[in-house]
Amino acid sequence: MSGDRASGADPAVDSAVRFVLVAAVADNRVIGRDGDMPWHLPEDLKHFKRTTTGHPVVMGRTTYESIARQLGGPLPDRHSVVLTTRDLDLPEGAEAVDSVDSAVAAAETAADEMGVETVYVGGGATVYEQFLDRAAGLILTELHAAHEGDTRFPEWDREDWVETDRDDRDGFSFVTYERREHRDPAAAGGAECDPEGPDD
């Protein structure tokens, strides 16, 4: 947020809620191809559902539409905050916002109504990038192989994070990271979303 820059507040802690990025990431940082995931991993889908149920989930339009195609609507038992510049008519359980600031406010309101303190960020790439600096945690499904794709998880400095949990499976691992220390938030803004980007 621009206010964060002026006040020197750390976006990772200057919020009523705790933002956690959730993603399945290939060894080469690929997370998507043609608007979908380039792999079929039922255990990861179950892990995502188990992790996010009962919480708000922030995502871009393309991610929301991919989910809606598969499920016939928004994520059940969650509140979807869809970051987009388009005028969308969304069903109950989802709302559209046009900026990161608005997404944060909507997520905080939803979290309060749901009685939770954690908001999950479910992609795509631009939305992950916009929330990375304000995230307190990462929950990654790390695939032990590279995949072809057109969408990648943003680069992140592992020195800023500490691994707190790891569940190794055949070909992938469920890994949780917590932010080690809060960095200078000078680069973490809440600008209006890029018309070409946040819809992923």
N, C-alpha and C positions, 0 to 999 in steps of 0.2 A: 504494500500500500504506500501511496505517497506520504501519508501520515507517518508510517513506520520510518521512512527515511528521515523525516524532519525531527522526529522525537528520539530516534536512535533505538526504538523498541525492536526487539527480536521477534520476527514473525513466527518463529517456531514456538514461542511461548506467549506472545501477545494476542491471545485469543481465548474465548471461553471454552473452546473445545481443543481436542488433540487430533491433528491430522496425521493419518497413516496411509502411505501409498501401498497398494496391493497390486502385484503384477506377476505374470509368468514371463520369464526372460531367458532367451537362448544364450548360449555361450558367447555369441557375437552381438549381444544386446538386442537382437530382433525380438519384437513383440507382436508384429502383425504383418499380414500380406493381403492386399485387396480388401481391406476393411474387416478382416477376420483373423483368427489365430491360425498360423501355419502348422498346427499339430492338433491331434485329438488326444486329450489327456483327462479322462473322466475323474481321476483322483484330484486333479487341480481344480476342476469345476466344483467338486464337493467341498474342497478346502475353501474356495472362495465363498461358497454359500454359507458354510459353517462359520467363517470368520466375520462376514458382513451382515448376516441376518440380525435384524433389530436395530440397525444403525443407518444413518444417512450415508449415501454414496454419491460422490461428485464424479461426473464424467462428461465427455464431449458428446456432441450429437451423433457422430458416426458410431461410437461405442454404444450409445443408447439404442440406436436403431438396429444394430447387430443383435443386441440382447433382446429387443422387442420382437425381432423376426423369429428368434429361436423360442422365446417363451410366450409369444402372443400378447405381450404387454411389458410394463416395467417390472423390475425385480420385486418379487413378492416379499412381504414382511420387511421391506426397507423403504426408505424415501430417496428417490433419485433426484439429484440436483444436476440439471443438464446445462452445461456451459456452451452457449451458442449465440451467434448474431442473428439467427433466423427466427421468424415468428412462428413458433410451434404451438399446436393445440395438443397438449399432453393430457393423458387420463389421470385420474386420481392416483396418487402415489408417486407422481413425478411433477417437477416444475422446471421451467426454462428461465435462465438468467443470462445476462449479456456481459458480465464482467467478473473478474476474480473477486473483487470486493463484494459484489452481489451474491456470488456463490458462497463466500465465507459467511455472510449474514444469513442466507437461507439455510445453510448447514447448521449454524449455531441455533437457529430457531427450531429446526427439525430435531436436533439432538436434545434440546431442552424439552420439547414435547414428548420425545420418546424416552426421556429419562436416562440418557447415556452421555458420556463425555468424549467418545471417540467418533470421528468422522473418517470414513475410508475414501480414498481417491482411486478410481478404477480405470483411468485412462481416457483417451489415448495419449500419444506421445507428447503433444503440446500441453495437455492438461497436467500430465505428470511433471513436465518441466516447470509449469507455472506454480505448482504447489511444492516442488522439491525443497525450496529454501524455507518453507514454513512447516515442513513435515517434522514430526517428532519421532516417527518410526517408519520402517520399511518392512513389509512382509512379502518376500519374493519366493516364487517357485523358480529355482535356478535349474534350467535344463543343462545336462552335461554334454551338449552337442551344439554345433552351429546350425542355423536354419536360414534359408533364403527368405527375404521379406523386404518390405518397403517402409516399415515403421520400426523405430528403435527406441528403447528406453534411454532417457537422457544420461549422459556421463555423470558420475558422482564420485566424490573423493572418499574412498574407504577409510581414510584416516579420520574423517569426521564422524565415523559410525563404529559402534561396537556390536559384534555378533552376540546375541543373547539366547538364541535357540536354533537348533538345527535338527532336522529329521531327514536323514538320508534314505532315499528310495532307489529303485532300479531305474537309472537314467536321469534322475532329477532329485532335488532336495528342496524341502520347505525350510526357508531360512528367515529368521527375524533379526532385524537390526534396530538399535536405538541410537539416537543422535548422541555422540560423545560429548560435544560441547557446542554451545551456540555461537555461530560465527557472526561477524559483522553483516547486518542485513542490507548493506548498501545496494546490493544487486537484486534484492527481492522486492519487486514492485507489485502493485495491484492494478496495473493499467487495464484499460479496456481491452478485451480479448481481440486477437488478430482475426479478422474475418476469414482468413484462409487456414488458420491453424486450429483453434480450440474445438472445432467441430469434429476432431478425430477422437 
